[in-house]
Amino acid sequence: MLPPFPHTPAPYTGPSKADLLARRKAVLNQGIFLLYKDPFMPVEGKMQYLFDETGRRYLDCFGGICTVSVGHCHPEVTAALVAQAGLIQHAPTCYLHPTVVEYAETLASTFPDPLNRVYFVNSGSEANDLAVLMARLHTGNHDILSLRNCYHGGNAVGMSLTSHHTWKFPIPTMPGFQHLKAPHPVWGPIPYDAPEAGKQYAEEVLDIIKFGTSGKVAAFIAEPMQGVGGTVPYPPDYLTHAYAHTRNAGGVCIADEVQTGFGRTGTNFWGFQNYGVIPDIVVMAKSIGNGFPLAAVVTTDAIAEKMASRIHFNTFGGDPLAMAQGKATLDIMLRDNTMAHCKTIGDHLIAGLEKLQAEFPIIGSVRGSGLILGVEFVLDGQPASAFTTAFFERCKDHQLIVGKGGLHGSVIRIKPPMCMTLADANFLLAVFDTVLSELT
Ligand SMILES: Cc1ncc(COP(=O)(O)O)c(C=O)c1O
């Protein structure tokens, strides 16, 4: 049973699901897929819960893919947004406004030196586009190295960075993007507990620099834990070696923290800190805005100086509405220490999931940390993709919303709003237990 929650959703009076589905098919982009055989229609969200059109409540363990951070319609975030909407909704950054400065100061204070310059944009894809521009401008080099099984966005640069062909349209891709064989704890050639696993995986960086580039590169980019790729962390020293090889070839290092940032991993505010490295450019989106289209790039003075050689402008980057929502979200995270909460709940979930793993051998891997976790299903040494789809569907029947991902669609992804409670975690574990018993 879902833990009690004192909220009664407003009666839904809009069009029926069937009507909407037909109209959506006629008017919207056909490429936007719908999850679930019986499409899910959440019409209200409160903190860690979603309510569908019938008023049924669900525990949201996907958070719009790491996007809802402090909670759906968190009252303080909503109040900040509404207050700002009544004052001034748009003022470009070529005028002065206090919130963008105050917010940038707080955001910059969460980074180690020398990361201190903040650029606001509107989406993760756009932030990665800017990061690539910065890297090329700063280094004078062109080649960008990214990892296979990554996801960095849906614009031209995002698709070029993203290695997986199902995310690319059949048009010529942009030149200057190289995709490296990436570490993987289940499917990778080197087990993570092998001595020097990180060093060995990072030799691929050297290989690509040697055989795929002029010997000089602009950047290496990686998510500190692959998100869409199925919650894939790396061996502890992988990034240390990969960053060193990149810098030796004249490049800078970019951390895409779109899913891992803002304390979600529970141990550090930024995912790169879990590996003891400091990138030159950090990209963030999703959790930053608690559901508002907001993203940012943080970099060093040296890189920012090069960016000052031309006009750089973004109509909505630093917009008062986005800044009000982002600032309120970050203030809550820092005041309430949501990072520590992610660790407490995450540790409890991992312990429970590992117990289930001992009981149900189809669970091949439990991984991640804090509130970015993955459970990979493996059957006869192969990815159990069909099982994962069935599991994903049954969770919804039991009022639990999770994500699905990984190269083979065999990973259940758990990325809830960070306000998820211990009682919610126990509910998730009970649903997993029930569904595993039903399906195995
Ligand atoms: C790691 C990562 N980078 C970039 C993006 C692209 O962000 P957006 O969809 O806001 O453009 C995503 C989106 O899922 C992501 O997971």
The ligand as an SDF file (V2000), in Angstrom:
LIG
                    3D

 16 16  0  0  0  0  0  0  0  0999 V2000
   22.9550   13.2600  -19.6920 C   0  0  0  0  0  0  0  0  0  0  0  0
   22.0510   14.0710  -20.5580 C   0  0  0  0  0  0  0  0  0  0  0  0
   22.5540   15.0970  -21.2520 N   0  0  0  0  0  0  0  0  0  0  0  0
   21.7820   15.8860  -22.0340 C   0  0  0  0  0  0  0  0  0  0  0  0
   20.4320   15.6380  -22.1460 C   0  0  0  0  0  0  0  0  0  0  0  0
   19.5960   16.4980  -23.0330 C   0  0  0  0  0  0  0  0  0  0  0  0
   18.8140   17.3530  -22.2510 O   0  0  0  0  0  0  0  0  0  0  0  0
   17.5100   18.0580  -22.8700 P   0  0  0  0  0  0  0  0  0  0  0  0
   16.5150   16.9910  -23.1260 O   0  0  0  0  0  0  0  0  0  0  0  0
   17.1170   19.0370  -21.7900 O   0  0  0  0  0  0  0  0  0  0  0  0
   17.9390   18.7600  -24.1060 O   0  0  0  0  0  0  0  0  0  0  0  0
   19.8650   14.5800  -21.4470 C   0  0  0  0  0  0  0  0  0  0  0  0
   18.4180   14.2880  -21.5620 C   0  0  0  0  0  0  0  0  0  0  0  0
   17.9320   13.2430  -21.1850 O   0  0  0  0  0  0  0  0  0  0  0  0
   20.6890   13.7750  -20.6190 C   0  0  0  0  0  0  0  0  0  0  0  0
   20.1940   12.7380  -19.9400 O   0  0  0  0  0  0  0  0  0  0  0  0
  1  2  1  0
  2  3  1  0
  2 15  2  0
  3  4  2  0
  4  5  1  0
  5  6  1  0
  5 12  2  0
  6  7  1  0
  7  8  1  0
  8  9  2  0
  8 10  1  0
  8 11  1  0
 12 13  1  0
 12 15  1  0
 13 14  2  0
 15 16  1  0
M  END
$$$$
